Amino acid sequence: MTGTTAPRKGGRWIERWDPEDETFWKETGERVARRNLVYSVLSEHIGFSIWSLWSVMVLFMGPEYGIDPAGKFFLIATATLVGALVRVPYTFAVARFGGRNWTVFSALLLLAPTVAAMLVMEPGTSYGTFLAVAALTGVGGGNFASSMTNINAFFPLRKKGWALGLNAGGGNIGVPVVQLAGLLVIATAGAGHPRVLLAAYIPLVVIAAALALARMDNLAPVRNDTGAVREAVGDAHTWIMAFLYIGTFGSFIGYSFAFGLVLQTQFGRTPLQAASLTFIGPLLGSLIRPVGGALADRFGGARITLGTFVAMAAATGVVVFASQRHSLEVFLVGFVALFALSGLGNGSTYKMIPGIFQAKALARGMSGEAAAAYGRRLSGAAMGLIGAVGALGGLGINLVFREAFLTSGSGTAAFVTFLGFYALCCAVTWAVYLRRPAAAIVPAAGVEAKPQLTSV
């Protein structure tokens, strides 16, 4: 990607893009990149709201719907599963169709689940129909992958952390925003009027698509690198980091979807009472994500990630205690702490990925820009896969909750399972990236451990 000017061809395509050239960046690139970032965040934000829509819809579904808590958890899990799976094709769609073009299309696609939910959201609708509509909302989960891929291409290496953190955090906030909107509807119109919330999102989807069409750009130099994808798939660290991302982002999205339903089912909260608490955790988790990245920059991603998992295990212990004692106050303290910690871990794990691949490049004898380019190439390919697998953690959380409530009527067994998983994440992080980081990251003789810790 070379050049110092940015002429366009039809359809708002930028033919040459070189953000690493400081002159180009100051004169042209920064203004264009920031503009695209703003509208990318907006579209991704709406996408997250639609993806998490059923975490709110289940609060409207009283006894007249004839669906038990296990059935509601399965509705949420279905949306989570589809959202995780579509992240893979969405990652590569930007290079195939253009970032602007795909943002417009993916935004308009959000109309399908929103309109479908409006048509079926009433007592008497079959469970299979609800399941199909919940699956449709999964398309909103893909917007994160395509948005991150697109924005990654616009910014220079020195600005990527800030830009990607803002992009991801702005998207994640779509979860608490739709939950707050649901609270407003329940408090004003009542739990019998879910269509009010759905109707409010239809014009927002159209506005996001229209603004992307009018204000965003496609980058012609961005191309899918199939070689990098194959190499990332074959690298063990892609899958190790995907496992750790299950523990951080999987926890964030899984708990975001399940929180209100857990409050209703285990603690007997009304829809209004549940909705008034549901948004707090996801909001904190979204806002703190950039802090996790900043701490990782300063102290090392592996250290922050390990500390996060230790703290998540401790917070889960608090939740298990509260669940057994049926103490709502203690439960809320522990659960909200889990949200904040998962957001912190989201930032630190994503910051580890480029450092790992750049460390591998250095161990292979590369240096300077060559090592940085290799790290960008491999980490870019790996991030889409890691994001998709990590989102599957949300599916796992909701399925475990479903089984726990189905068999015992309580979420205690689910939280004990999560506690064990976080302990395993602690062990993997320490064993692979802290105990013997040089040998683990790059199995090459004579590589010193200290440089690896600073980059990972």
Disulfide bonds with the S-S distance in Angstrom:
none
